[in-house]
Amino acid sequence: MSVIGHGVEIVTSSTRPASPFDGMQIYETDTRKMLVYDGASWRPTGNLDIATSSTRPTPTFEGAFLYETDTNKVLVYSGSSWVEVFDIDNTAGIFYRTSGASSGESSSVKINTKPWNMPWGYVTSSYKVGNITNIATGETTALTLSVPEISGRRYKFTWNIYGQKEGSSGTALIRFRRSGALQQYNQEGYPPGDYTQSGVWLRSNNSTSSVSWTLTVQYSGNTLNKIYGDGSSTYIIVEDIGPT
C-alpha cells in the first residue's frame, strides 16, 4: 500500500485498509475507483458508481448514484432500492427523465443537453435511390423515413419529388403523410413528360416518439408513370427549427 498527495492510499479491492477512519480515501488500481469511507462502508467519491444492471451494488446510504453501462441509465438509491432517474440516448446526446415528473408532465420528460430556445438544425433525411417504373393509378410510396420527434420542438420538412407522367390527361397527386395521416398534398395536371414537385411542411410536436413519415404519388389517366430515384432529386429533409 502506498500514499499519494492529500492522503489518498493506493490499494486494490482485496487490500483495502482493515481499520479505516471516517473520510478516508483510497484508489483501487484493479477497479480504477476512488472511494471514501463514510464510517460504515466504502462508497465512490462524488456518490457515482458504475456497474451493469446485473452487478448493481447495495449502498448503505440514501442518494447514491449509479450509471449502468449496459442499459445507459442513471439511477439513485432511495434507501431501499435503485430508482431510475435518467435514460441516456447516446446517439442523440439527449437525456430523458423517466421518473419524478412534475404534475401534468408525461412519464418521459426530455431534459436537454442542447440550448432549448435555439434551432437544433438537421435531424434526418432520406433520398430515393432507384427508379419506380410502370406505375399505374393508385397511391405509390416514393420515400419513407423515421423521425425521432421530441415534445415541444418545431420541425421543418422539405421534400421534393421528381417523376414522369405519361399521357396528356390525368393528374399527379403528391401526398405527405405522418403515420398514415395526411399532412399536406399537391395535385397538378402535368403535361406528358418529366416534372418536379416540392413542398415545405412545418410541424409543432407534442409527443416524444419515433414517427414514420411517407411521401407518396397517386397518378391518374395512364399506367406507365415513373418516380425517379437518382439519389438527389427525390428526397425528404427534416430540420429542428426551435421550440414550439
PyRosetta script that sets phi, psi and omega in degrees:
from pyrosetta import init, pose_from_sequence

init()
pose = pose_from_sequence("MSVIGHGVEIVTSSTRPASPFDGMQIYETDTRKMLVYDGASWRPTGNLDIATSSTRPTPTFEGAFLYETDTNKVLVYSGSSWVEVFDIDNTAGIFYRTSGASSGESSSVKINTKPWNMPWGYVTSSYKVGNITNIATGETTALTLSVPEISGRRYKFTWNIYGQKEGSSGTALIRFRRSGALQQYNQEGYPPGDYTQSGVWLRSNNSTSSVSWTLTVQYSGNTLNKIYGDGSSTYIIVEDIGPT")
pose.set_psi(1, 136.8)
pose.set_omega(1, 178.1)
pose.set_phi(2, -129.8)
pose.set_psi(2, 169.0)
pose.set_omega(2, -176.5)
pose.set_phi(3, -126.7)
pose.set_psi(3, 133.8)
pose.set_omega(3, 174.3)
pose.set_phi(4, -108.5)
pose.set_psi(4, -177.7)
pose.set_omega(4, -176.5)
pose.set_phi(5, -52.1)
pose.set_psi(5, 150.0)
pose.set_omega(5, 179.1)
pose.set_phi(6, 67.0)
pose.set_psi(6, 19.6)
pose.set_omega(6, 172.8)
pose.set_phi(7, 74.2)
pose.set_psi(7, 24.4)
pose.set_omega(7, 177.6)
pose.set_phi(8, -87.0)
pose.set_psi(8, 121.8)
pose.set_omega(8, -177.8)
pose.set_phi(9, -89.6)
pose.set_psi(9, 139.9)
pose.set_omega(9, 179.2)
pose.set_phi(10, -96.6)
pose.set_psi(10, 119.3)
pose.set_omega(10, -176.2)
pose.set_phi(11, -141.2)
pose.set_psi(11, -170.2)
pose.set_omega(11, 167.3)
pose.set_phi(12, -121.5)
pose.set_psi(12, 172.6)
pose.set_omega(12, -179.0)
pose.set_phi(13, -64.5)
pose.set_psi(13, -19.7)
pose.set_omega(13, 179.9)
pose.set_phi(14, -99.5)
pose.set_psi(14, -4.7)
pose.set_omega(14, -179.3)
pose.set_phi(15, -122.8)
pose.set_psi(15, 33.7)
pose.set_omega(15, 176.6)
pose.set_phi(16, -62.4)
pose.set_psi(16, 150.3)
pose.set_omega(16, 179.8)
pose.set_phi(17, -55.8)
pose.set_psi(17, 138.0)
pose.set_omega(17, -177.6)
pose.set_phi(18, -75.2)
pose.set_psi(18, -30.6)
pose.set_omega(18, -178.2)
pose.set_phi(19, -127.4)
pose.set_psi(19, 69.7)
pose.set_omega(19, -178.0)
pose.set_phi(20, -72.9)
pose.set_psi(20, 159.3)
pose.set_omega(20, 175.6)
pose.set_phi(21, -111.1)
pose.set_psi(21, 159.4)
pose.set_omega(21, -178.6)
pose.set_phi(22, -60.3)
pose.set_psi(22, 123.9)
pose.set_omega(22, -179.3)
pose.set_phi(23, 94.3)
pose.set_psi(23, -3.6)
pose.set_omega(23, 178.9)
pose.set_phi(24, -65.0)
pose.set_psi(24, 139.8)
pose.set_omega(24, -179.3)
pose.set_phi(25, -118.2)
pose.set_psi(25, 141.9)
pose.set_omega(25, 177.1)
pose.set_phi(26, -135.2)
pose.set_psi(26, 158.2)
pose.set_omega(26, 171.5)
pose.set_phi(27, -122.4)
pose.set_psi(27, 123.8)
pose.set_omega(27, -179.4)
pose.set_phi(28, -94.6)
pose.set_psi(28, 119.5)
pose.set_omega(28, -176.1)
pose.set_phi(29, -72.8)
pose.set_psi(29, -25.6)
pose.set_omega(29, -178.6)
pose.set_phi(30, -84.3)
pose.set_psi(30, -27.7)
pose.set_omega(30, 179.2)
pose.set_phi(31, -104.5)
pose.set_psi(31, -12.2)
pose.set_omega(31, -177.6)
pose.set_phi(32, 58.3)
pose.set_psi(32, 40.6)
pose.set_omega(32, -179.8)
pose.set_phi(33, -116.1)
pose.set_psi(33, 141.0)
pose.set_omega(33, 168.7)
pose.set_phi(34, -95.2)
pose.set_psi(34, 125.1)
pose.set_omega(34, -177.6)
pose.set_phi(35, -125.6)
pose.set_psi(35, 152.8)
pose.set_omega(35, 175.9)
pose.set_phi(36, -129.6)
pose.set_psi(36, 143.4)
pose.set_omega(36, -179.8)
pose.set_phi(37, -89.5)
pose.set_psi(37, 126.4)
pose.set_omega(37, -175.4)
pose.set_phi(38, -98.0)
pose.set_psi(38, 11.5)
pose.set_omega(38, -178.2)
pose.set_phi(39, 100.9)
pose.set_psi(39, -16.9)
pose.set_omega(39, 179.7)
pose.set_phi(40, -132.1)
pose.set_psi(40, -31.3)
pose.set_omega(40, -177.9)
pose.set_phi(41, -157.7)
pose.set_psi(41, 168.3)
pose.set_omega(41, 176.3)
pose.set_phi(42, -87.4)
pose.set_psi(42, 135.2)
pose.set_omega(42, 177.1)
pose.set_phi(43, -137.7)
pose.set_psi(43, 155.3)
pose.set_omega(43, -179.6)
pose.set_phi(44, -63.4)
pose.set_psi(44, 142.2)
pose.set_omega(44, 173.0)
pose.set_phi(45, -66.0)
pose.set_psi(45, 141.4)
pose.set_omega(45, -176.5)
pose.set_phi(46, 80.7)
pose.set_psi(46, 1.7)
pose.set_omega(46, 176.9)
pose.set_phi(47, 64.9)
pose.set_psi(47, 15.7)
pose.set_omega(47, -179.6)
pose.set_phi(48, -113.1)
pose.set_psi(48, 123.3)
pose.set_omega(48, 176.5)
pose.set_phi(49, -113.5)
pose.set_psi(49, 157.4)
pose.set_omega(49, 179.2)
pose.set_phi(50, -123.5)
pose.set_psi(50, 127.8)
pose.set_omega(50, -178.4)
pose.set_phi(51, -156.3)
pose.set_psi(51, -168.1)
pose.set_omega(51, 171.8)
pose.set_phi(52, -115.4)
pose.set_psi(52, 173.2)
pose.set_omega(52, -178.5)
pose.set_phi(53, -65.4)
pose.set_psi(53, -21.1)
pose.set_omega(53, 179.9)
pose.set_phi(54, -96.9)
pose.set_psi(54, -6.3)
pose.set_omega(54, -179.1)
pose.set_phi(55, -123.9)
pose.set_psi(55, 30.4)
pose.set_omega(55, 178.3)
pose.set_phi(56, -60.2)
pose.set_psi(56, 133.7)
pose.set_omega(56, 175.6)
pose.set_phi(57, -76.8)
pose.set_psi(57, 167.0)
pose.set_omega(57, 174.3)
pose.set_phi(58, -111.6)
pose.set_psi(58, 93.7)
pose.set_omega(58, -176.2)
pose.set_phi(59, -71.4)
pose.set_psi(59, 161.3)
pose.set_omega(59, -179.9)
pose.set_phi(60, -102.3)
pose.set_psi(60, 3.6)
pose.set_omega(60, -177.8)
pose.set_phi(61, -135.7)
pose.set_psi(61, 148.6)
pose.set_omega(61, 177.4)
pose.set_phi(62, -76.7)
pose.set_psi(62, 139.6)
pose.set_omega(62, 178.0)
pose.set_phi(63, 100.8)
pose.set_psi(63, -0.1)
pose.set_omega(63, 176.0)
pose.set_phi(64, -66.0)
pose.set_psi(64, 143.6)
pose.set_omega(64, 179.7)
pose.set_phi(65, -110.3)
pose.set_psi(65, 149.7)
pose.set_omega(65, -179.0)
pose.set_phi(66, -140.1)
pose.set_psi(66, 135.6)
pose.set_omega(66, 171.3)
pose.set_phi(67, -110.8)
pose.set_psi(67, 124.7)
pose.set_omega(67, 179.5)
pose.set_phi(68, -96.3)
pose.set_psi(68, 119.3)
pose.set_omega(68, -175.4)
pose.set_phi(69, -73.0)
pose.set_psi(69, -24.1)
pose.set_omega(69, -178.0)
pose.set_phi(70, -87.4)
pose.set_psi(70, -23.8)
pose.set_omega(70, -178.7)
pose.set_phi(71, -109.8)
pose.set_psi(71, -9.0)
pose.set_omega(71, -176.4)
pose.set_phi(72, 58.2)
pose.set_psi(72, 39.4)
pose.set_omega(72, -179.6)
pose.set_phi(73, -118.1)
pose.set_psi(73, 146.4)
pose.set_omega(73, 172.5)
pose.set_phi(74, -108.6)
pose.set_psi(74, 130.5)
pose.set_omega(74, -176.6)
pose.set_phi(75, -126.3)
pose.set_psi(75, 157.5)
pose.set_omega(75, 175.9)
pose.set_phi(76, -124.2)
pose.set_psi(76, 144.0)
pose.set_omega(76, -179.1)
pose.set_phi(77, -86.8)
pose.set_psi(77, 123.4)
pose.set_omega(77, -174.9)
pose.set_phi(78, -83.7)
pose.set_psi(78, -6.4)
pose.set_omega(78, -173.3)
pose.set_phi(79, 110.0)
pose.set_psi(79, -19.8)
pose.set_omega(79, 177.7)
pose.set_phi(80, -135.3)
pose.set_psi(80, -20.9)
pose.set_omega(80, -178.8)
pose.set_phi(81, -158.5)
pose.set_psi(81, 165.5)
pose.set_omega(81, 175.6)
pose.set_phi(82, -84.5)
pose.set_psi(82, 132.6)
pose.set_omega(82, -179.7)
pose.set_phi(83, -119.5)
pose.set_psi(83, 129.2)
pose.set_omega(83, -178.9)
pose.set_phi(84, -69.3)
pose.set_psi(84, 132.9)
pose.set_omega(84, 180.0)
pose.set_phi(85, -112.9)
pose.set_psi(85, -48.4)
pose.set_omega(85, -178.2)
pose.set_phi(86, -130.4)
pose.set_psi(86, 145.5)
pose.set_omega(86, 167.4)
pose.set_phi(87, -115.0)
pose.set_psi(87, 121.0)
pose.set_omega(87, -172.7)
pose.set_phi(88, -99.1)
pose.set_psi(88, 122.0)
pose.set_omega(88, 174.8)
pose.set_phi(89, -92.0)
pose.set_psi(89, 98.7)
pose.set_omega(89, -175.2)
pose.set_phi(90, -67.0)
pose.set_psi(90, -29.0)
pose.set_omega(90, -176.5)
pose.set_phi(91, -71.5)
pose.set_psi(91, -32.1)
pose.set_omega(91, -177.6)
pose.set_phi(92, -105.1)
pose.set_psi(92, -8.9)
pose.set_omega(92, -177.8)
pose.set_phi(93, 67.9)
pose.set_psi(93, 36.0)
pose.set_omega(93, -173.9)
pose.set_phi(94, -123.1)
pose.set_psi(94, 139.1)
pose.set_omega(94, 177.9)
pose.set_phi(95, -105.4)
pose.set_psi(95, 141.6)
pose.set_omega(95, 175.9)
pose.set_phi(96, -123.5)
pose.set_psi(96, 130.1)
pose.set_omega(96, 174.9)
pose.set_phi(97, -84.1)
pose.set_psi(97, 123.1)
pose.set_omega(97, -175.0)
pose.set_phi(98, -107.4)
pose.set_psi(98, -2.5)
pose.set_omega(98, 175.1)
pose.set_phi(99, -149.4)
pose.set_psi(99, 161.1)
pose.set_omega(99, 178.4)
pose.set_phi(100, 74.4)
pose.set_psi(100, 25.5)
pose.set_omega(100, 179.4)
pose.set_phi(101, -67.5)
pose.set_psi(101, 150.2)
pose.set_omega(101, 178.4)
pose.set_phi(102, -72.4)
pose.set_psi(102, 166.4)
pose.set_omega(102, 178.9)
pose.set_phi(103, -59.0)
pose.set_psi(103, 130.7)
pose.set_omega(103, 179.5)
pose.set_phi(104, 89.9)
pose.set_psi(104, -9.1)
pose.set_omega(104, 178.7)
pose.set_phi(105, -92.2)
pose.set_psi(105, 156.9)
pose.set_omega(105, 176.7)
pose.set_phi(106, -76.0)
pose.set_psi(106, 171.9)
pose.set_omega(106, -178.7)
pose.set_phi(107, -75.9)
pose.set_psi(107, -10.1)
pose.set_omega(107, 176.9)
pose.set_phi(108, -125.2)
pose.set_psi(108, 94.1)
pose.set_omega(108, -174.4)
pose.set_phi(109, -106.1)
pose.set_psi(109, 127.8)
pose.set_omega(109, -176.7)
pose.set_phi(110, -72.6)
pose.set_psi(110, 131.7)
pose.set_omega(110, 171.7)
pose.set_phi(111, -116.6)
pose.set_psi(111, 116.7)
pose.set_omega(111, -164.3)
pose.set_phi(112, -87.6)
pose.set_psi(112, 145.8)
pose.set_omega(112, 169.3)
pose.set_phi(113, -105.0)
pose.set_psi(113, 3.9)
pose.set_omega(113, 177.0)
pose.set_phi(114, -117.2)
pose.set_psi(114, 154.1)
pose.set_omega(114, 179.8)
pose.set_phi(115, -64.1)
pose.set_psi(115, 118.6)
pose.set_omega(115, -172.1)
pose.set_phi(116, -62.5)
pose.set_psi(116, -36.7)
pose.set_omega(116, -174.0)
pose.set_phi(117, -86.8)
pose.set_psi(117, 10.7)
pose.set_omega(117, 179.7)
pose.set_phi(118, -116.2)
pose.set_psi(118, 152.0)
pose.set_omega(118, 171.7)
pose.set_phi(119, -64.0)
pose.set_psi(119, 141.5)
pose.set_omega(119, 178.8)
pose.set_phi(120, -98.5)
pose.set_psi(120, -7.1)
pose.set_omega(120, 174.5)
pose.set_phi(121, 78.4)
pose.set_psi(121, -147.4)
pose.set_omega(121, -173.2)
pose.set_phi(122, -56.2)
pose.set_psi(122, 133.5)
pose.set_omega(122, 177.3)
pose.set_phi(123, -110.8)
pose.set_psi(123, -56.6)
pose.set_omega(123, -179.5)
pose.set_phi(124, -164.9)
pose.set_psi(124, 171.9)
pose.set_omega(124, 179.1)
pose.set_phi(125, -160.2)
pose.set_psi(125, 164.6)
pose.set_omega(125, 175.4)
pose.set_phi(126, -146.7)
pose.set_psi(126, 134.6)
pose.set_omega(126, -179.9)
pose.set_phi(127, -122.9)
pose.set_psi(127, 134.6)
pose.set_omega(127, -179.0)
pose.set_phi(128, -74.2)
pose.set_psi(128, 126.2)
pose.set_omega(128, 175.0)
pose.set_phi(129, -121.1)
pose.set_psi(129, 117.6)
pose.set_omega(129, -177.8)
pose.set_phi(130, 102.8)
pose.set_psi(130, 132.5)
pose.set_omega(130, -178.1)
pose.set_phi(131, -78.6)
pose.set_psi(131, 150.3)
pose.set_omega(131, 168.6)
pose.set_phi(132, -110.3)
pose.set_psi(132, 119.2)
pose.set_omega(132, -173.6)
pose.set_phi(133, -117.6)
pose.set_psi(133, 169.1)
pose.set_omega(133, 176.7)
pose.set_phi(134, 53.8)
pose.set_psi(134, 44.7)
pose.set_omega(134, -179.7)
pose.set_phi(135, -81.7)
pose.set_psi(135, 125.2)
pose.set_omega(135, 177.6)
pose.set_phi(136, -89.5)
pose.set_psi(136, -171.4)
pose.set_omega(136, 176.8)
pose.set_phi(137, -67.1)
pose.set_psi(137, 155.6)
pose.set_omega(137, -175.9)
pose.set_phi(138, 112.4)
pose.set_psi(138, 162.5)
pose.set_omega(138, -174.6)
pose.set_phi(139, -81.3)
pose.set_psi(139, 127.6)
pose.set_omega(139, -179.5)
pose.set_phi(140, -121.4)
pose.set_psi(140, 132.2)
pose.set_omega(140, -179.7)
pose.set_phi(141, -77.5)
pose.set_psi(141, 125.4)
pose.set_omega(141, 175.7)
pose.set_phi(142, -91.7)
pose.set_psi(142, -44.8)
pose.set_omega(142, -177.8)
pose.set_phi(143, -147.7)
pose.set_psi(143, 148.1)
pose.set_omega(143, 171.4)
pose.set_phi(144, -137.8)
pose.set_psi(144, 136.8)
pose.set_omega(144, 173.9)
pose.set_phi(145, -145.3)
pose.set_psi(145, 155.3)
pose.set_omega(145, 179.2)
pose.set_phi(146, -98.9)
pose.set_psi(146, 129.2)
pose.set_omega(146, -177.0)
pose.set_phi(147, -113.9)
pose.set_psi(147, 119.8)
pose.set_omega(147, 178.3)
pose.set_phi(148, -78.6)
pose.set_psi(148, 80.3)
pose.set_omega(148, -175.6)
pose.set_phi(149, -73.5)
pose.set_psi(149, 147.3)
pose.set_omega(149, -178.9)
pose.set_phi(150, -124.1)
pose.set_psi(150, 134.0)
pose.set_omega(150, -178.1)
pose.set_phi(151, -60.1)
pose.set_psi(151, 136.4)
pose.set_omega(151, 177.9)
pose.set_phi(152, 87.3)
pose.set_psi(152, 3.1)
pose.set_omega(152, 179.5)
pose.set_phi(153, -107.7)
pose.set_psi(153, 155.1)
pose.set_omega(153, -180.0)
pose.set_phi(154, -113.6)
pose.set_psi(154, 134.6)
pose.set_omega(154, -174.3)
pose.set_phi(155, -119.7)
pose.set_psi(155, 146.3)
pose.set_omega(155, 175.6)
pose.set_phi(156, -114.8)
pose.set_psi(156, 122.3)
pose.set_omega(156, 177.8)
pose.set_phi(157, -107.7)
pose.set_psi(157, 118.4)
pose.set_omega(157, 176.1)
pose.set_phi(158, -110.5)
pose.set_psi(158, 123.7)
pose.set_omega(158, -178.0)
pose.set_phi(159, -131.4)
pose.set_psi(159, 155.3)
pose.set_omega(159, 177.6)
pose.set_phi(160, -147.6)
pose.set_psi(160, 142.7)
pose.set_omega(160, 176.9)
pose.set_phi(161, -133.4)
pose.set_psi(161, 135.6)
pose.set_omega(161, -179.1)
pose.set_phi(162, -119.7)
pose.set_psi(162, 119.6)
pose.set_omega(162, -175.8)
pose.set_phi(163, -143.1)
pose.set_psi(163, -173.7)
pose.set_omega(163, 178.1)
pose.set_phi(164, -137.5)
pose.set_psi(164, 128.8)
pose.set_omega(164, 179.0)
pose.set_phi(165, -109.8)
pose.set_psi(165, 128.0)
pose.set_omega(165, 178.3)
pose.set_phi(166, -96.3)
pose.set_psi(166, 146.5)
pose.set_omega(166, 176.4)
pose.set_phi(167, 87.0)
pose.set_psi(167, 153.9)
pose.set_omega(167, -175.5)
pose.set_phi(168, -86.6)
pose.set_psi(168, -11.2)
pose.set_omega(168, -179.3)
pose.set_phi(169, -115.1)
pose.set_psi(169, 172.0)
pose.set_omega(169, 178.1)
pose.set_phi(170, 90.6)
pose.set_psi(170, 175.6)
pose.set_omega(170, -176.2)
pose.set_phi(171, -133.2)
pose.set_psi(171, 167.1)
pose.set_omega(171, 170.2)
pose.set_phi(172, -119.3)
pose.set_psi(172, 112.4)
pose.set_omega(172, -178.3)
pose.set_phi(173, -102.6)
pose.set_psi(173, 114.1)
pose.set_omega(173, -179.6)
pose.set_phi(174, -98.7)
pose.set_psi(174, 128.0)
pose.set_omega(174, -179.3)
pose.set_phi(175, -120.7)
pose.set_psi(175, 145.0)
pose.set_omega(175, 176.2)
pose.set_phi(176, -121.3)
pose.set_psi(176, 117.7)
pose.set_omega(176, -171.1)
pose.set_phi(177, -120.3)
pose.set_psi(177, 145.2)
pose.set_omega(177, 173.1)
pose.set_phi(178, -115.6)
pose.set_psi(178, 114.1)
pose.set_omega(178, -176.3)
pose.set_phi(179, 50.2)
pose.set_psi(179, 38.7)
pose.set_omega(179, 177.9)
pose.set_phi(180, 90.1)
pose.set_psi(180, -20.3)
pose.set_omega(180, -177.2)
pose.set_phi(181, -83.9)
pose.set_psi(181, 132.3)
pose.set_omega(181, -178.0)
pose.set_phi(182, -66.0)
pose.set_psi(182, 129.7)
pose.set_omega(182, 178.7)
pose.set_phi(183, -111.4)
pose.set_psi(183, -38.0)
pose.set_omega(183, -177.1)
pose.set_phi(184, -156.0)
pose.set_psi(184, 148.5)
pose.set_omega(184, 175.6)
pose.set_phi(185, -149.7)
pose.set_psi(185, 152.8)
pose.set_omega(185, 174.5)
pose.set_phi(186, -132.3)
pose.set_psi(186, 130.0)
pose.set_omega(186, 177.8)
pose.set_phi(187, -120.6)
pose.set_psi(187, 123.6)
pose.set_omega(187, -177.1)
pose.set_phi(188, -132.3)
pose.set_psi(188, 142.0)
pose.set_omega(188, 174.5)
pose.set_phi(189, -94.4)
pose.set_psi(189, 72.8)
pose.set_omega(189, -175.3)
pose.set_phi(190, -67.3)
pose.set_psi(190, 147.3)
pose.set_omega(190, 170.5)
pose.set_phi(191, -71.3)
pose.set_psi(191, 167.6)
pose.set_omega(191, 178.7)
pose.set_phi(192, -58.8)
pose.set_psi(192, 143.8)
pose.set_omega(192, 177.6)
pose.set_phi(193, 117.8)
pose.set_psi(193, -170.8)
pose.set_omega(193, -177.3)
pose.set_phi(194, -72.9)
pose.set_psi(194, 150.1)
pose.set_omega(194, 177.0)
pose.set_phi(195, -146.9)
pose.set_psi(195, 159.8)
pose.set_omega(195, 174.0)
pose.set_phi(196, -131.1)
pose.set_psi(196, 132.5)
pose.set_omega(196, 177.8)
pose.set_phi(197, -130.6)
pose.set_psi(197, 133.6)
pose.set_omega(197, -178.6)
pose.set_phi(198, -134.4)
pose.set_psi(198, 165.9)
pose.set_omega(198, 179.3)
pose.set_phi(199, -164.5)
pose.set_psi(199, 164.9)
pose.set_omega(199, 176.3)
pose.set_phi(200, -130.5)
pose.set_psi(200, 132.0)
pose.set_omega(200, -179.4)
pose.set_phi(201, -125.6)
pose.set_psi(201, 126.7)
pose.set_omega(201, 177.7)
pose.set_phi(202, -106.1)
pose.set_psi(202, 132.8)
pose.set_omega(202, -176.5)
pose.set_phi(203, -135.8)
pose.set_psi(203, 132.5)
pose.set_omega(203, 171.8)
pose.set_phi(204, -96.6)
pose.set_psi(204, 126.2)
pose.set_omega(204, -173.5)
pose.set_phi(205, -101.9)
pose.set_psi(205, 141.6)
pose.set_omega(205, -179.6)
pose.set_phi(206, -125.1)
pose.set_psi(206, 18.6)
pose.set_omega(206, 177.5)
pose.set_phi(207, -146.3)
pose.set_psi(207, 155.2)
pose.set_omega(207, 178.5)
pose.set_phi(208, -106.9)
pose.set_psi(208, 105.8)
pose.set_omega(208, -179.6)
pose.set_phi(209, -167.1)
pose.set_psi(209, 166.9)
pose.set_omega(209, 175.0)
pose.set_phi(210, -95.0)
pose.set_psi(210, 121.8)
pose.set_omega(210, -169.9)
pose.set_phi(211, -119.1)
pose.set_psi(211, 141.3)
pose.set_omega(211, 179.2)
pose.set_phi(212, -88.9)
pose.set_psi(212, 126.0)
pose.set_omega(212, 175.1)
pose.set_phi(213, -113.2)
pose.set_psi(213, 140.7)
pose.set_omega(213, -174.9)
pose.set_phi(214, -134.8)
pose.set_psi(214, 136.0)
pose.set_omega(214, 174.5)
pose.set_phi(215, -108.7)
pose.set_psi(215, 122.1)
pose.set_omega(215, -175.7)
pose.set_phi(216, -127.6)
pose.set_psi(216, 162.6)
pose.set_omega(216, 175.0)
pose.set_phi(217, -131.4)
pose.set_psi(217, 136.8)
pose.set_omega(217, 173.5)
pose.set_phi(218, -123.0)
pose.set_psi(218, 114.9)
pose.set_omega(218, 179.2)
pose.set_phi(219, -93.9)
pose.set_psi(219, 155.7)
pose.set_omega(219, 171.0)
pose.set_phi(220, -140.4)
pose.set_psi(220, 150.7)
pose.set_omega(220, 173.6)
pose.set_phi(221, 97.5)
pose.set_psi(221, -11.0)
pose.set_omega(221, 179.8)
pose.set_phi(222, -161.1)
pose.set_psi(222, 165.3)
pose.set_omega(222, -177.3)
pose.set_phi(223, -118.4)
pose.set_psi(223, 11.7)
pose.set_omega(223, -176.7)
pose.set_phi(224, -121.5)
pose.set_psi(224, 36.2)
pose.set_omega(224, -178.6)
pose.set_phi(225, -81.2)
pose.set_psi(225, 167.5)
pose.set_omega(225, -176.1)
pose.set_phi(226, -139.9)
pose.set_psi(226, 156.6)
pose.set_omega(226, 164.6)
pose.set_phi(227, -124.5)
pose.set_psi(227, 123.4)
pose.set_omega(227, -177.4)
pose.set_phi(228, -86.5)
pose.set_psi(228, 142.9)
pose.set_omega(228, 178.3)
pose.set_phi(229, -135.0)
pose.set_psi(229, 76.2)
pose.set_omega(229, 180.0)
pose.set_phi(230, -92.5)
pose.set_psi(230, 8.5)
pose.set_omega(230, 177.5)
pose.set_phi(231, 90.1)
pose.set_psi(231, -2.3)
pose.set_omega(231, -178.5)
pose.set_phi(232, -143.8)
pose.set_psi(232, -15.4)
pose.set_omega(232, -172.1)
pose.set_phi(233, -103.1)
pose.set_psi(233, -21.0)
pose.set_omega(233, 174.5)
pose.set_phi(234, -115.9)
pose.set_psi(234, 114.9)
pose.set_omega(234, -170.5)
pose.set_phi(235, -158.4)
pose.set_psi(235, 164.9)
pose.set_omega(235, 168.1)
pose.set_phi(236, -131.7)
pose.set_psi(236, 129.9)
pose.set_omega(236, 176.1)
pose.set_phi(237, -122.8)
pose.set_psi(237, 130.8)
pose.set_omega(237, -178.1)
pose.set_phi(238, -114.8)
pose.set_psi(238, 130.4)
pose.set_omega(238, 178.1)
pose.set_phi(239, -128.4)
pose.set_psi(239, 144.7)
pose.set_omega(239, 170.6)
pose.set_phi(240, -88.9)
pose.set_psi(240, 121.3)
pose.set_omega(240, -175.2)
pose.set_phi(241, -110.1)
pose.set_psi(241, 12.0)
pose.set_omega(241, 175.5)
pose.set_phi(242, 126.3)
pose.set_psi(242, -176.6)
pose.set_omega(242, -179.9)
pose.set_phi(243, -75.9)
pose.set_psi(243, 160.8)
pose.set_omega(243, 178.1)
pose.set_phi(244, -75.2)
pose.dump_pdb("model.pdb")
